[in-house]
Amino acid sequence: MPRNVVLRGEKLVPNSSICDCIVFDGRGGLTVSLIELKSSNLNVDRIKTQLQSAVSESARIIRSLGFSGRYTVFPILLAKSYGQRTQSQSLKQIKIKIANKSCNIQLKICGANLKDLSRHTINPSVKVSSP
């Protein structure tokens, strides 16, 4: 597997609700960043659905490559802004299931460095063992 692979969600699963990008980073262990980009319309249910779909799709890809071992998943929402405080609070409460564990998403402002998002943040992330 190359060191880094970026896949566009809409190309992976056309006509489906999935996040914008899935980034596989193979440096120093496999890290999977599920990234949803928003400029407006921060619909909590839609964001949750998109990231949850990306969890399933990324696991399918990892299985299809025959990868065995542990990997870390980072669900990330990047937005221009998070608007009102109540909306930000609702977004912080989003929980998605990764390997039967509930995980919060990271809320970041557009322009954040992916390396900083996935390598230097301990929580929220989930370590997953693949078959």
C-alpha positions as CSV (number, residue, x, y, z in Angstrom):
1,M,0.0,0.0,0.0
2,P,1.4,3.5,-0.8
3,R,2.2,5.7,2.2
4,N,-0.8,7.9,1.6
5,V,-4.0,7.4,-0.4
6,V,-6.9,10.0,-0.6
7,L,-10.2,8.8,-1.9
8,R,-13.2,11.0,-2.7
9,G,-16.3,9.6,-1.1
10,E,-18.6,10.5,-4.0
11,K,-16.4,8.5,-6.3
12,L,-16.4,5.4,-4.0
13,V,-20.1,5.2,-3.4
14,P,-22.0,7.2,-6.0
15,N,-25.5,8.4,-5.1
16,S,-24.9,7.6,-1.5
17,S,-24.4,9.7,1.6
18,I,-20.7,9.4,2.5
19,C,-18.1,11.9,3.7
20,D,-16.1,13.9,1.3
21,C,-12.7,12.3,1.7
22,I,-11.2,9.1,3.2
23,V,-7.5,9.5,3.8
24,F,-5.3,6.4,4.4
25,D,-1.9,7.2,5.9
26,G,0.5,4.4,6.2
27,R,3.4,6.2,7.9
28,G,4.1,4.7,11.3
29,G,1.0,2.4,11.3
30,L,-2.2,2.8,9.4
31,T,-4.4,5.8,10.2
32,V,-7.7,6.4,8.5
33,S,-9.1,10.0,8.6
34,L,-12.8,10.3,7.6
35,I,-13.2,13.9,6.6
36,E,-16.5,15.8,6.0
37,L,-16.1,19.3,4.6
38,K,-18.9,21.9,5.2
39,S,-19.1,25.6,4.2
40,S,-22.7,25.9,5.4
41,N,-25.7,23.7,6.3
42,L,-24.3,21.9,9.3
43,N,-27.1,19.3,9.5
44,V,-26.3,17.1,12.4
45,D,-28.1,14.0,11.2
46,R,-26.6,14.2,7.7
47,I,-23.1,14.7,9.0
48,K,-23.5,11.7,11.3
49,T,-24.8,9.5,8.4
50,Q,-22.0,10.6,6.1
51,L,-19.3,9.8,8.6
52,Q,-20.9,6.5,9.6
53,S,-21.1,5.4,6.0
54,A,-17.4,6.2,5.7
55,V,-16.6,4.0,8.6
56,S,-18.2,1.0,6.8
57,E,-16.6,1.8,3.5
58,S,-13.1,2.3,4.9
59,A,-13.3,-1.0,6.7
60,R,-14.4,-2.7,3.5
61,I,-11.4,-1.2,1.6
62,I,-9.0,-2.3,4.4
63,R,-10.4,-5.9,4.3
64,S,-10.2,-6.0,0.5
65,L,-6.5,-5.1,0.6
66,G,-5.9,-8.0,3.0
67,F,-4.5,-5.7,5.7
68,S,-4.3,-7.4,9.1
69,G,-3.4,-5.5,12.2
70,R,-4.5,-2.5,14.1
71,Y,-5.4,0.9,12.7
72,T,-6.7,4.2,14.0
73,V,-9.8,6.0,12.8
74,F,-10.3,9.7,13.1
75,P,-13.7,11.1,12.2
76,I,-13.3,14.8,11.3
77,L,-15.6,17.7,10.4
78,L,-14.0,20.7,8.8
79,A,-16.2,23.8,8.5
80,K,-15.7,27.5,7.7
81,S,-17.3,28.2,11.0
82,Y,-19.6,26.5,13.5
83,G,-22.2,29.3,13.8
84,Q,-24.2,29.6,17.0
85,R,-23.1,28.0,20.2
86,T,-26.1,25.7,20.3
87,Q,-25.3,24.3,16.9
88,S,-21.6,23.7,17.9
89,Q,-22.8,21.9,21.1
90,S,-25.1,19.6,19.0
91,L,-22.2,18.8,16.6
92,K,-19.9,18.0,19.6
93,Q,-22.5,15.4,20.7
94,I,-22.5,13.4,17.5
95,K,-21.5,9.8,18.2
96,I,-20.6,7.4,15.5
97,K,-19.9,3.7,15.9
98,I,-16.5,2.4,15.0
99,A,-15.8,-1.3,15.9
100,N,-18.8,-1.3,18.3
101,K,-17.4,1.7,20.2
102,S,-19.0,5.2,20.3
103,C,-16.7,7.9,19.1
104,N,-17.1,11.7,19.0
105,I,-16.0,13.6,15.9
106,Q,-13.3,16.3,15.8
107,L,-14.6,19.7,15.0
108,K,-12.0,21.8,13.2
109,I,-11.9,25.0,11.1
110,C,-11.1,24.7,7.4
111,G,-7.4,25.1,6.8
112,A,-6.3,22.8,9.6
113,N,-3.3,20.6,8.8
114,L,-4.3,17.0,8.4
115,K,-1.1,15.9,10.1
116,D,-2.0,17.9,13.1
117,L,-5.5,16.5,13.1
118,S,-4.7,12.8,13.0
119,R,-1.2,12.5,14.5
120,H,-1.3,14.9,17.4
121,T,-4.8,14.4,18.7
122,I,-5.4,11.5,21.1
123,N,-9.1,11.8,21.4
124,P,-11.4,11.2,19.6
125,S,-10.1,8.3,17.7
126,V,-10.7,4.5,17.8
127,K,-8.1,1.8,17.4
128,V,-9.5,-1.0,15.3
129,S,-8.2,-4.5,14.8
130,S,-8.8,-5.9,11.3
131,P,-9.4,-9.6,10.7
